[in-house]
Amino acid sequence: MVWNAERLKALRERYTGKPGETYDPRYARVAARIFKGGTRAAPFAGMPTLLSAPARPIDWNAPDFSGLDVALLGMPLDLGVTNRPGSRFGPRALRAIERIGPYNEVLDTAPTHDMSVADIGDVPFRGRFRLEQSHEDIERTVAAIVAAGVLPLSVGGDHSITHPILRAVGAKGPVGLVHIDAHCDTGAPFDDTKFHHGGPFRNAVLDGVLDPTRTIQIGIRGSSEYLWEFSLDSGMTVIDARDISGLGIAAIIDKARQVVGDGPTYLSFDIDSLDPAFAPGTGTPEVGGLTSREALALVRGLKGLNLVGGDVVEVAPQYDATTNTAQIAAQMLFEILSLMVFSPALKKSK
């Protein structure tokens, strides 16, 4: 095709500079929702919320989640860390990321427009010093969300938060799990407690809320692998980071879909699954991890799974000088939210 005056004339006639000028039906559908009066909201304006979703204050004495499909909530808790603290500031760091979405090109959805989504704030913790009490608060909060038929999507906080979330999500029957992490987090109790961030999935299996035969753990590596015997002994599928290049992301996606099947499934994404070259702002970094591109491809490949909830955990912003970690974490949160549009578990509000 040759560039000439006729082609230039045709383009000028088609693209006149009018607001919202989009011809592809797929993109026009999105633009019509996002652009109002020829403009869109500035990403740096207004009150910061998770994924720029509308804020919805909740009276926790009488919580009302009516009209919601997905509740975004923060869990600023890091009492369960075994290494560097600071992930209590993770929710705040992700709220400060000003430009994620609103359109997901790969999954073809604008999730905050295709569903009713709100940032409902943080778990109403009764105190700041007692981990077990805080886990009770998380379980009670998520149970209320689940009882309302709303999907919970949480931001931690350390990975210990996922145990009480699973207790709420799996209360009526054990769920499956796609777990993307550097660590299996199926360790035994130590220092007089089992409620640390190295043991949530062991605890969940023993509580009867997580089905280990429908659990896959991806990206495992580092000097703590001797602690994860429970994973294999209970029937979990474990894919080490060192095997990812050989297997390929497509094969890992196929394996994950095979393991969890079409049953209710939870997705937990620990930011330390990424190599610290991409995400240094975390409490337990491990070299040799996923690239951000691999993580995106992996999560996007899970479209259509029966997701009943998800989380992004272990962002510790004080080790994140460039905000790269929070940026990637917010993007992964957006990807999980995008998956929920296609989940059979979604009960879209009228």
Residue frames relative to the residue before (quaternion, step in Angstrom):
aa qw qx qy qz dx dy dz
M 1.0000 0.0000 0.0000 0.0000 0.00 0.00 0.00
V 0.2591 -0.7912 0.5429 0.1098 3.56 -0.75 1.09
W 0.3845 -0.6977 0.5561 0.2372 3.54 -1.03 0.84
N 0.1468 0.7880 -0.5812 0.1408 3.57 -0.79 1.05
A 0.7446 -0.4211 0.2825 0.4342 3.54 -1.35 0.05
E 0.6227 0.5511 -0.3451 0.4352 3.59 1.05 -0.72
R 0.6593 0.4948 -0.3096 0.4739 3.58 0.96 -0.83
L 0.6299 0.5246 -0.3315 0.4669 3.57 1.00 -0.78
K 0.6476 0.5177 -0.3174 0.4603 3.58 0.94 -0.85
A 0.6602 0.5122 -0.3127 0.4516 3.57 0.93 -0.88
L 0.6543 0.5050 -0.3162 0.4657 3.57 1.00 -0.80
R 0.6455 0.5209 -0.3236 0.4552 3.57 1.01 -0.80
E 0.6602 0.5011 -0.3068 0.4678 3.57 1.03 -0.75
R 0.6833 0.4785 -0.2867 0.4711 3.58 1.06 -0.74
Y 0.7862 0.2512 -0.1224 0.5512 3.55 0.88 -0.96
T 0.0606 -0.8606 0.5048 -0.0287 3.52 0.16 1.37
G 0.5466 -0.6289 0.3976 0.3842 3.56 1.26 -0.21
K 0.4080 0.7044 -0.4834 0.3220 3.57 1.22 0.29
P 0.5874 -0.5883 0.4139 0.3709 3.63 -1.05 0.68
G 0.8410 0.2010 -0.1505 0.4793 3.54 -1.10 0.78
E 0.3335 0.7723 -0.4792 0.2505 3.56 1.21 0.48
T 0.2689 0.7459 -0.5500 0.2623 3.58 -0.01 1.36
Y 0.2123 -0.8318 0.5066 0.0802 3.58 -0.63 1.12
D 0.5939 0.5480 -0.3760 0.4535 3.60 1.03 -0.61
P 0.4706 -0.7084 0.4347 0.2963 3.64 -0.57 1.07
R 0.6272 0.5502 -0.3372 0.4360 3.59 1.03 -0.75
Y 0.7207 0.4165 -0.2456 0.4969 3.56 0.92 -0.91
A 0.6012 0.5703 -0.3591 0.4293 3.59 1.07 -0.67
R 0.6130 0.5584 -0.3392 0.4443 3.56 1.06 -0.77
V 0.6825 0.4715 -0.2802 0.4830 3.55 1.00 -0.86
A 0.6637 0.5247 -0.3103 0.4334 3.57 0.86 -0.97
A 0.6324 0.5531 -0.3356 0.4260 3.58 1.03 -0.77
R 0.6823 0.4776 -0.2834 0.4755 3.57 1.13 -0.61
I 0.7440 0.4485 -0.2175 0.4450 3.54 1.03 -0.82
F 0.7390 0.3679 -0.2186 0.5203 3.59 0.96 -0.82
K 0.0625 -0.7890 0.6111 -0.0095 3.56 -0.77 1.08
G 0.8386 -0.0038 -0.0310 0.5438 3.56 -0.61 1.14
G 0.7035 -0.4848 0.2640 0.4476 3.55 1.09 0.71
T 0.7362 0.3233 -0.2279 0.5491 3.58 1.22 0.17
R 0.2264 -0.7397 0.6066 0.1834 3.54 -1.32 0.11
A 0.6531 -0.5315 0.3637 0.3983 3.54 -1.22 0.50
A 0.4806 -0.6570 0.4971 0.3003 3.57 -0.99 0.83
P 0.4718 -0.7130 0.4326 0.2863 3.62 -0.73 0.97
F 0.7045 0.4616 -0.2599 0.4723 3.58 1.19 -0.49
A 0.6100 0.5638 -0.3419 0.4395 3.60 1.29 0.04
G 0.7610 0.3973 -0.2811 0.4291 3.53 -1.26 0.41
M 0.6827 -0.4705 0.3653 0.4231 3.53 -1.35 -0.06
P 0.4124 -0.7270 0.4798 0.2669 3.63 -0.71 0.97
T 0.0138 0.7774 -0.6278 0.0367 3.55 -0.98 0.95
L 0.6524 -0.4828 0.3927 0.4326 3.56 -1.27 0.20
L 0.8567 -0.0461 -0.0310 0.5128 3.56 -0.74 1.17
S 0.5366 -0.6525 0.3753 0.3816 3.57 1.23 0.56
A 0.3083 0.7436 -0.5233 0.2795 3.56 1.14 0.64
P 0.6134 -0.5367 0.4025 0.4168 3.60 -1.14 0.41
A 0.4016 -0.6838 0.5497 0.2627 3.57 -1.09 0.70
R 0.0307 -0.7895 0.6130 0.0023 3.56 -1.00 0.84
P 0.2617 -0.7769 0.5516 0.1539 3.59 -0.25 1.21
I 0.1871 -0.7852 0.5856 0.0746 3.54 -1.03 0.89
D 0.3058 -0.6932 0.6196 0.2049 3.54 -1.05 0.85
W 0.2612 -0.8254 0.4800 0.1420 3.57 -0.16 1.27
N 0.5540 0.5644 -0.4110 0.4534 3.58 1.24 0.01
A 0.7747 0.0410 -0.0299 0.6302 3.57 1.24 -0.49
P 0.0676 -0.8630 0.4989 0.0423 3.60 0.57 1.15
D 0.1006 -0.7790 0.6185 0.0195 3.54 -1.01 0.94
F 0.0377 -0.8119 0.5821 -0.0236 3.55 -0.54 1.22
S 0.2802 0.7986 -0.5004 0.1825 3.58 1.22 0.30
G 0.8007 0.2895 -0.2324 0.4701 3.52 -1.08 0.84
L 0.6182 0.5532 -0.3490 0.4359 3.59 1.23 -0.09
D 0.2876 -0.7193 0.6036 0.1889 3.53 -1.21 0.62
V 0.7956 0.0513 0.0202 0.6033 3.56 0.96 -0.96
A 0.1859 -0.7645 0.6099 0.0945 3.55 -0.99 0.93
L 0.2021 -0.7459 0.6264 0.1025 3.55 -0.78 1.10
L 0.1064 0.8158 -0.5619 0.0863 3.58 -0.74 0.96
G 0.3943 -0.7197 0.5311 0.2110 3.50 -1.17 0.72
M 0.1213 -0.7642 0.6302 0.0637 3.53 -1.23 0.65
P 0.0489 -0.8508 0.5231 -0.0030 3.59 0.35 1.27
L 0.3665 0.7219 -0.4777 0.3411 3.53 0.39 1.32
D 0.1119 0.7984 -0.5892 0.0543 3.61 -0.84 0.91
L 0.2612 0.7872 -0.5123 0.2230 3.56 1.06 0.79
G 0.6862 0.5017 -0.2827 0.4444 3.59 1.24 -0.27
V 0.4503 0.7159 -0.4552 0.2784 3.61 1.19 0.10
T 0.3089 -0.7424 0.5680 0.1756 3.55 -1.21 0.63
N 0.7421 0.3085 -0.1962 0.5618 3.59 1.24 -0.20
R 0.8425 -0.1147 0.0815 0.5200 3.62 -0.70 -0.97
P 0.3295 -0.7406 0.5444 0.2155 3.64 -0.82 0.89
G 0.4369 0.7257 -0.4874 0.2120 3.55 -1.32 0.02
S 0.5555 0.6321 -0.4047 0.3579 3.60 1.18 -0.27
R 0.4335 0.6637 -0.4800 0.3758 3.59 1.23 0.08
F 0.6873 0.4575 -0.2780 0.4909 3.58 1.21 -0.46
G 0.3664 0.7628 -0.4653 0.2597 3.60 1.27 0.13
P 0.6753 0.4862 -0.3248 0.4494 3.64 0.74 -0.90
R 0.6484 0.5127 -0.3237 0.4603 3.57 0.97 -0.80
A 0.6468 0.5260 -0.3196 0.4503 3.59 0.99 -0.84
L 0.6843 0.4755 -0.2955 0.4672 3.60 0.94 -0.82
R 0.6165 0.5333 -0.3541 0.4584 3.58 1.07 -0.59
A 0.6694 0.5173 -0.2972 0.4428 3.57 1.12 -0.61
I 0.5434 0.5860 -0.4192 0.4308 3.61 1.23 -0.16
E 0.2633 -0.8667 0.4164 0.0784 3.50 -0.37 1.33
R 0.8110 0.2343 -0.1272 0.5207 3.63 1.09 -0.21
I 0.2840 0.6999 -0.5982 0.2676 3.55 -0.04 1.37
G 0.8029 0.1452 -0.1316 0.5630 3.58 -0.74 1.00
P 0.5363 0.1553 -0.6870 -0.4650 1.52 -2.23 -1.16
Y 0.6778 0.4898 -0.3032 0.4569 3.62 1.24 -0.21
N 0.2207 -0.7423 0.6202 0.1249 3.53 -1.05 0.87
E 0.3358 -0.7897 0.4853 0.1680 3.54 -0.23 1.34
V 0.6923 0.4978 -0.2935 0.4322 3.59 0.85 -0.97
L 0.7647 0.3441 -0.1867 0.5118 3.58 0.91 -0.90
D 0.3342 -0.7855 0.4617 0.2411 3.58 1.35 -0.04
T 0.5892 0.5169 -0.4202 0.4573 3.53 0.60 1.19
A 0.2037 -0.6930 0.6703 0.1701 3.50 -1.32 0.49
P 0.2537 -0.8646 0.3995 0.1689 3.57 0.41 1.27
T 0.6773 0.4752 -0.3209 0.4609 3.60 0.97 -0.67
H 0.6717 0.4309 -0.2955 0.5253 3.57 1.32 -0.08
D 0.6894 0.4810 -0.2780 0.4648 3.58 1.11 -0.65
M 0.7457 0.2090 -0.1642 0.6109 3.57 1.30 -0.20
S 0.4744 -0.5997 0.5383 0.3544 3.54 -1.34 0.08
V 0.0564 0.8122 -0.5646 0.1357 3.54 -0.29 1.37
A 0.0530 0.7920 -0.6075 0.0286 3.58 -1.06 0.72
D 0.3912 -0.6320 0.6091 0.2767 3.50 -1.31 0.51
I 0.1485 -0.8328 0.5306 0.0533 3.57 -0.38 1.23
G 0.6499 -0.5328 0.3197 0.4377 3.58 1.21 0.35
D 0.6548 -0.5147 0.3953 0.3875 3.54 -1.22 -0.52
V 0.6336 -0.4968 0.4240 0.4146 3.55 -1.27 0.39
P 0.3839 -0.7368 0.5036 0.2369 3.62 -0.81 0.91
F 0.1171 -0.8228 0.5549 0.0365 3.56 0.20 1.27
R 0.4443 -0.6971 0.5006 0.2570 3.56 -1.04 0.82
G 0.8047 -0.0062 0.0238 0.5932 3.57 1.16 -0.46
R 0.4666 -0.7090 0.4693 0.2438 3.55 -1.28 0.13
F 0.6893 0.5314 -0.2629 0.4163 3.58 1.24 -0.15
R 0.7460 0.4055 -0.2149 0.4825 3.62 1.10 -0.55
L 0.3682 -0.7709 0.4808 0.1973 3.56 -0.39 1.29
E 0.6736 0.4982 -0.3135 0.4469 3.60 0.81 -0.95
Q 0.6396 0.5120 -0.3247 0.4725 3.58 1.00 -0.75
S 0.6471 0.5162 -0.3170 0.4630 3.57 1.00 -0.79
H 0.6223 0.5243 -0.3390 0.4721 3.58 1.07 -0.69
E 0.6113 0.5313 -0.3461 0.4736 3.59 1.05 -0.67
D 0.6480 0.5167 -0.3144 0.4630 3.57 0.99 -0.83
I 0.6393 0.5152 -0.3255 0.4688 3.60 1.00 -0.81
E 0.6706 0.5036 -0.3094 0.4483 3.58 0.82 -0.95
R 0.6606 0.5055 -0.3095 0.4608 3.58 0.91 -0.88
T 0.6639 0.5119 -0.3033 0.4530 3.59 0.95 -0.88
V 0.7024 0.4519 -0.2743 0.4767 3.59 0.82 -0.98
A 0.5966 0.5617 -0.3644 0.4424 3.60 1.06 -0.66
A 0.6470 0.5112 -0.3212 0.4656 3.59 1.00 -0.77
I 0.6358 0.5207 -0.3225 0.4697 3.58 1.03 -0.77
V 0.6746 0.4963 -0.2880 0.4644 3.58 0.88 -0.98
A 0.6430 0.5367 -0.3222 0.4414 3.58 0.97 -0.85
A 0.6728 0.4817 -0.2897 0.4810 3.58 1.18 -0.57
G 0.5223 -0.6565 0.4025 0.3664 3.60 1.29 0.04
V 0.5141 0.6292 -0.4038 0.4205 3.56 1.25 0.48
L 0.4004 -0.7057 0.5296 0.2475 3.59 -1.04 0.76
P 0.2806 -0.7662 0.5517 0.1727 3.62 -0.82 0.94
L 0.0140 -0.7613 0.6483 -0.0028 3.56 -1.04 0.88
S 0.0964 -0.8696 0.4832 -0.0325 3.52 -0.20 1.36
V 0.2106 -0.7369 0.6285 0.1329 3.51 -1.33 0.50
G 0.2136 -0.7821 0.5740 0.1153 3.55 -0.72 1.11
G 0.6574 0.0940 0.7167 -0.2127 1.40 -2.46 -0.20
D 0.5321 -0.6172 0.4832 0.3201 3.48 -1.36 0.46
H 0.6827 -0.5482 0.3089 0.3715 3.56 -1.27 0.41
S 0.4774 0.6586 -0.4577 0.3590 3.60 1.18 -0.07
I 0.5580 0.6310 -0.3922 0.3698 3.61 1.17 -0.48
T 0.6217 0.5884 -0.3577 0.3732 3.59 1.08 -0.61
H 0.5568 0.6004 -0.3972 0.4144 3.60 1.13 -0.46
P 0.7233 0.3977 -0.2826 0.4886 3.67 0.65 -0.88
I 0.5783 0.5536 -0.3939 0.4515 3.61 1.10 -0.50
L 0.6787 0.4851 -0.2935 0.4667 3.58 0.89 -0.92
R 0.5909 0.5584 -0.3698 0.4498 3.60 1.08 -0.60
A 0.6825 0.4576 -0.2817 0.4955 3.58 1.09 -0.70
V 0.7015 0.4734 -0.2728 0.4576 3.58 0.85 -0.98
G 0.7688 0.3508 -0.1796 0.5036 3.59 1.05 -0.77
A 0.2961 0.8013 -0.4849 0.1873 3.59 1.21 0.32
K 0.7368 0.4038 -0.2328 0.4899 3.61 1.03 -0.69
G 0.7795 -0.1405 0.0943 0.6031 3.57 1.29 -0.11
P 0.5760 -0.6248 0.3938 0.3504 3.59 -0.98 0.76
V 0.2903 -0.7562 0.5673 0.1485 3.54 -1.05 0.85
G 0.4865 -0.6052 0.5294 0.3417 3.54 -1.35 0.16
L 0.2261 -0.7911 0.5616 0.0873 3.54 -1.28 0.28
V 0.1075 -0.6979 0.7012 0.0988 3.50 -1.19 0.81
H 0.0393 -0.8205 0.5661 -0.0690 3.54 -0.44 1.30
I 0.0601 -0.8016 0.5945 -0.0182 3.58 -0.49 1.24
D 0.2385 0.7789 -0.4970 0.2989 3.54 -0.30 1.31
A 0.4899 -0.6038 0.5228 0.3494 3.56 -1.32 0.18
H 0.7723 0.2897 -0.1181 0.5529 3.58 1.20 -0.57
C 0.5126 -0.6598 0.4568 0.3053 3.59 -1.04 0.74
D 0.1921 -0.8195 0.5152 0.1615 3.59 1.16 -0.59
T 0.5011 0.5923 -0.4606 0.4312 3.53 0.94 1.03
G 0.2817 0.8034 -0.4781 0.2158 3.55 1.12 0.69
A 0.5830 -0.5911 0.4452 0.3354 3.53 -1.33 0.41
P 0.6401 -0.4898 0.4017 0.4347 3.57 -1.27 0.16
F 0.1170 0.7641 -0.6337 0.0294 3.55 -1.19 0.55
D 0.7890 0.2289 -0.2333 0.5202 3.56 -1.25 0.51
D 0.6772 -0.5555 0.2683 0.4011 3.54 1.00 1.00
T 0.7500 0.3156 -0.2594 0.5202 3.62 1.05 0.56
K 0.3061 -0.7207 0.5877 0.2038 3.54 -1.24 0.54
F 0.6180 0.5899 -0.3266 0.4043 3.59 1.27 -0.22
H 0.3796 0.6949 -0.5190 0.3219 3.56 0.74 1.09
H 0.6467 -0.5649 0.3436 0.3802 3.58 -1.21 0.32
G 0.6183 0.5362 -0.3563 0.4508 3.59 1.26 0.04
G 0.7728 0.3844 -0.1908 0.4676 3.61 1.20 0.08
P 0.3552 0.7856 -0.4785 0.1663 3.66 1.13 0.11
F 0.7107 0.4699 -0.2826 0.4408 3.59 0.95 -0.79
R 0.5575 0.5408 -0.3802 0.5022 3.58 1.20 -0.42
N 0.6634 0.5090 -0.3006 0.4587 3.58 0.88 -0.96
A 0.6719 0.5117 -0.3026 0.4418 3.57 0.93 -0.91
V 0.6306 0.5142 -0.3369 0.4737 3.59 1.02 -0.77
L 0.7056 0.4684 -0.2732 0.4561 3.59 0.82 -0.99
D 0.6406 0.4969 -0.3210 0.4896 3.58 1.23 -0.38
G 0.4948 -0.6960 0.4044 0.3274 3.58 1.27 -0.12
V 0.5815 0.6030 -0.3716 0.4002 3.59 1.22 0.33
L 0.7285 0.3158 -0.2077 0.5714 3.59 1.31 -0.12
D 0.2957 -0.7485 0.5730 0.1545 3.56 -0.88 1.03
P 0.3144 -0.7884 0.4899 0.1992 3.63 -0.33 1.14
T 0.6339 0.5321 -0.3442 0.4434 3.60 1.12 -0.54
R 0.6984 0.3623 -0.2485 0.5650 3.59 1.32 -0.19
T 0.5486 0.5917 -0.3923 0.4416 3.57 1.15 0.69
I 0.0282 -0.7736 0.6329 0.0087 3.55 -0.99 0.92
Q 0.1491 -0.7821 0.6037 0.0418 3.54 -0.93 1.01
I 0.0909 -0.8423 0.5294 -0.0446 3.56 -0.56 1.24
G 0.7933 0.3274 -0.2502 0.4481 3.55 -0.96 0.93
I 0.3701 0.7782 -0.4495 0.2354 3.57 1.32 0.14
R 0.1923 0.7670 -0.5861 0.1766 3.55 -0.97 0.91
G 0.6033 0.6157 -0.4005 0.3108 3.56 -1.32 -0.16
S 0.7051 -0.5169 0.3341 0.3521 3.51 -1.41 0.10
S 0.6409 0.5482 -0.3237 0.4289 3.61 1.25 -0.01
E 0.3722 0.7746 -0.4682 0.2056 3.60 1.21 0.06
Y 0.5795 0.5878 -0.3819 0.4157 3.60 1.15 -0.44
L 0.6257 0.5613 -0.3307 0.4292 3.60 1.25 -0.30
W 0.6918 0.5486 -0.2594 0.3914 3.57 1.20 -0.43
E 0.1914 0.8190 -0.5195 0.1509 3.60 1.13 0.56
F 0.5953 0.6022 -0.3570 0.3944 3.57 1.04 -0.79
S 0.5988 0.5927 -0.3702 0.3912 3.60 0.98 -0.79
L 0.7409 0.4013 -0.2305 0.4867 3.57 0.70 -1.06
D 0.6451 0.5395 -0.3269 0.4312 3.58 0.99 -0.81
S 0.7061 0.4529 -0.2610 0.4776 3.60 1.09 -0.67
G 0.6091 -0.5919 0.3443 0.4001 3.60 1.25 -0.20
M 0.4123 0.7015 -0.4847 0.3209 3.58 1.20 0.29
T 0.3760 -0.6773 0.5817 0.2478 3.55 -1.26 0.51
V 0.0759 -0.8168 0.5718 -0.0106 3.58 -0.66 1.12
I 0.0813 -0.7824 0.6171 0.0203 3.57 -0.82 1.04
D 0.3100 -0.7704 0.5350 0.1557 3.54 -0.50 1.23
A 0.6025 -0.5746 0.4194 0.3620 3.53 -1.17 0.64
R 0.6405 0.5502 -0.3371 0.4164 3.58 1.00 -0.73
D 0.6865 0.4730 -0.2829 0.4743 3.60 1.20 -0.37
I 0.4804 0.7130 -0.4272 0.2800 3.60 1.23 -0.27
S 0.6627 0.5090 -0.3222 0.4449 3.60 0.88 -0.87
G 0.6751 0.4986 -0.2950 0.4567 3.57 0.96 -0.82
L 0.6992 0.4612 -0.2710 0.4742 3.55 0.93 -0.88
G 0.3073 -0.7433 0.5250 0.2781 3.56 0.91 -0.97
I 0.5934 -0.6088 0.4012 0.3410 3.55 -1.08 0.77
A 0.6327 0.5457 -0.3463 0.4266 3.61 0.92 -0.82
A 0.6696 0.4853 -0.3039 0.4731 3.61 0.94 -0.84
I 0.6406 0.5156 -0.3317 0.4625 3.59 1.02 -0.71
I 0.6158 0.5292 -0.3400 0.4745 3.58 1.04 -0.74
D 0.6483 0.5127 -0.3167 0.4654 3.59 0.90 -0.90
K 0.6579 0.5059 -0.3120 0.4625 3.58 0.95 -0.85
A 0.6434 0.5238 -0.3233 0.4550 3.58 0.95 -0.84
R 0.6672 0.4946 -0.3025 0.4677 3.56 0.91 -0.88
Q 0.6348 0.5236 -0.3215 0.4684 3.56 1.07 -0.73
V 0.6755 0.5121 -0.2978 0.4391 3.59 0.90 -0.91
V 0.7719 0.3652 -0.2145 0.4741 3.60 0.72 -0.98
G 0.2772 -0.7928 0.5075 0.1926 3.60 1.14 -0.47
D 0.6901 -0.4720 0.3477 0.4244 3.54 -1.15 -0.64
G 0.4550 0.6901 -0.4506 0.3372 3.60 1.23 0.26
P 0.6929 -0.4541 0.3382 0.4464 3.58 -1.28 0.20
T 0.0415 -0.8221 0.5632 -0.0723 3.54 -0.79 1.12
Y 0.2344 -0.7469 0.6098 0.1242 3.53 -1.11 0.81
L 0.2007 -0.7746 0.5908 0.1029 3.60 -1.09 0.75
S 0.0237 -0.8012 0.5971 -0.0330 3.57 -0.63 1.17
F 0.0737 -0.8109 0.5804 -0.0146 3.56 -0.66 1.17
D 0.1454 -0.7703 0.6185 0.0546 3.54 -0.59 1.22
I 0.4710 -0.7069 0.4478 0.2792 3.59 -0.71 1.06
D 0.6234 0.5389 -0.3691 0.4298 3.61 1.13 -0.38
S 0.4127 0.6632 -0.4931 0.3830 3.59 1.25 0.24
L 0.6443 0.4988 -0.3096 0.4902 3.56 1.19 -0.57
D 0.5578 -0.5655 0.4770 0.3762 3.53 -1.17 0.53
P 0.5396 -0.6447 0.4256 0.3347 3.63 -0.96 0.76
A 0.4849 0.6243 -0.4522 0.4131 3.60 1.22 -0.08
F 0.7325 0.3788 -0.2114 0.5247 3.57 1.16 -0.64
A 0.8126 0.1076 -0.0077 0.5727 3.58 1.01 -0.80
P 0.0267 -0.8460 0.5324 -0.0075 3.60 0.29 1.21
G 0.6454 0.5762 -0.3128 0.3919 3.57 1.17 -0.54
T 0.4998 0.6155 -0.4552 0.4052 3.54 0.44 1.24
G 0.6155 -0.6284 0.3561 0.3154 3.54 -1.18 0.54
T 0.7991 0.1652 -0.0712 0.5737 3.59 1.09 -0.67
P 0.0223 -0.8402 0.5418 -0.0011 3.61 0.46 1.15
E 0.0760 -0.7756 0.6261 0.0275 3.56 -1.15 0.73
V 0.3878 -0.7256 0.5139 0.2428 3.59 -0.70 1.03
G 0.7299 0.4409 -0.3097 0.4206 3.54 -1.26 0.42
G 0.4701 0.7207 -0.4077 0.3056 3.56 1.19 0.42
L 0.7590 -0.3569 0.2950 0.4577 3.51 -1.38 -0.25
T 0.3978 -0.6274 0.5940 0.3088 3.52 -1.29 0.36
S 0.6278 -0.5267 0.3904 0.4195 3.57 -1.19 0.32
R 0.6285 0.5329 -0.3440 0.4503 3.60 1.02 -0.70
E 0.6450 0.5090 -0.3225 0.4699 3.60 0.97 -0.79
A 0.6509 0.5196 -0.3206 0.4511 3.58 0.94 -0.86
L 0.6423 0.5170 -0.3225 0.4649 3.58 0.97 -0.82
A 0.6720 0.4953 -0.3018 0.4604 3.58 0.86 -0.94
L 0.6428 0.5416 -0.3202 0.4369 3.56 0.98 -0.85
V 0.7082 0.4483 -0.2695 0.4743 3.57 0.79 -1.00
R 0.6537 0.5165 -0.3252 0.4474 3.60 0.91 -0.82
G 0.6276 0.5598 -0.3283 0.4302 3.57 1.15 -0.58
L 0.6220 0.5579 -0.3315 0.4382 3.58 1.28 -0.17
K 0.2930 0.7803 -0.5026 0.2296 3.60 1.25 0.25
G 0.7844 0.3149 -0.2559 0.4691 3.54 -0.91 1.01
L 0.4826 0.6423 -0.4577 0.3810 3.59 1.22 -0.11
N 0.5076 -0.6509 0.4832 0.2918 3.54 -1.21 0.62
L 0.0052 0.8484 -0.5276 0.0426 3.56 0.52 1.23
V 0.1424 -0.7953 0.5865 0.0568 3.55 -0.90 1.00
G 0.7993 -0.0921 0.0450 0.5921 3.59 1.27 0.12
G 0.0223 -0.8069 0.5901 0.0143 3.53 -1.27 0.21
D 0.0928 -0.7892 0.6017 0.0802 3.52 -1.32 0.17
V 0.1828 -0.6988 0.6740 0.1549 3.50 -1.46 0.31
V 0.0239 -0.8484 0.5250 -0.0629 3.56 -0.59 1.15
E 0.8123 0.3844 -0.2473 0.3623 3.49 -1.53 0.07
V 0.3800 0.6701 -0.5369 0.3440 3.60 1.05 0.69
A 0.0385 -0.7881 0.6136 -0.0295 3.57 -0.70 1.17
P 0.2518 -0.8589 0.4191 0.1526 3.59 0.21 1.27
Q 0.5846 0.5949 -0.3999 0.3800 3.62 1.07 -0.40
Y 0.6810 0.4197 -0.2905 0.5250 3.60 1.27 -0.21
D 0.6073 0.5789 -0.2917 0.4594 3.55 1.37 0.13
A 0.1056 -0.8736 0.4711 0.0614 3.57 0.67 1.16
T 0.7540 0.3832 -0.2081 0.4913 3.58 1.04 -0.71
T 0.4083 -0.7045 0.4396 0.3791 3.61 1.37 -0.23
N 0.3193 0.7651 -0.5053 0.2397 3.63 1.20 0.29
T 0.6535 0.5315 -0.3225 0.4318 3.58 0.93 -0.91
A 0.6760 0.4771 -0.2951 0.4778 3.56 0.88 -0.91
Q 0.6147 0.5493 -0.3446 0.4491 3.58 1.05 -0.73
I 0.6863 0.4648 -0.2837 0.4821 3.57 0.85 -0.95
A 0.6435 0.5284 -0.3289 0.4456 3.59 0.96 -0.84
A 0.6520 0.4992 -0.3165 0.4748 3.57 0.97 -0.82
Q 0.6274 0.5257 -0.3351 0.4666 3.58 1.05 -0.72
M 0.6608 0.4917 -0.3135 0.4725 3.60 0.96 -0.82
L 0.5962 0.5427 -0.3552 0.4731 3.58 1.09 -0.65
F 0.6490 0.5178 -0.3010 0.4692 3.56 1.00 -0.87
E 0.6467 0.5176 -0.3219 0.4585 3.59 1.00 -0.81
I 0.6570 0.4913 -0.3176 0.4755 3.60 0.95 -0.81
L 0.6254 0.5221 -0.3370 0.4719 3.58 1.00 -0.79
S 0.6370 0.5293 -0.3251 0.4564 3.59 1.00 -0.82
L 0.6259 0.5357 -0.3394 0.4540 3.60 1.02 -0.76
M 0.6358 0.5688 -0.3370 0.3983 3.58 1.00 -0.78
V 0.5246 0.6218 -0.4123 0.4102 3.59 1.19 -0.43
F 0.7699 0.3668 -0.1637 0.4960 3.57 1.04 -0.85
S 0.4712 0.6878 -0.4401 0.3335 3.60 1.25 0.12
P 0.4821 -0.6575 0.4917 0.3056 3.62 -0.93 0.83
A 0.6086 0.5767 -0.3528 0.4154 3.59 1.19 -0.45
L 0.5536 0.6322 -0.3920 0.3744 3.58 1.21 -0.40
K 0.1062 -0.7623 0.6372 0.0384 3.52 -0.87 1.04
K 0.2291 -0.8288 0.4928 0.1331 3.53 0.16 1.31
S 0.4734 -0.6759 0.4941 0.2738 3.54 -0.98 0.96
K 0.4953 -0.6579 0.4855 0.2935 3.54 -1.15 0.64
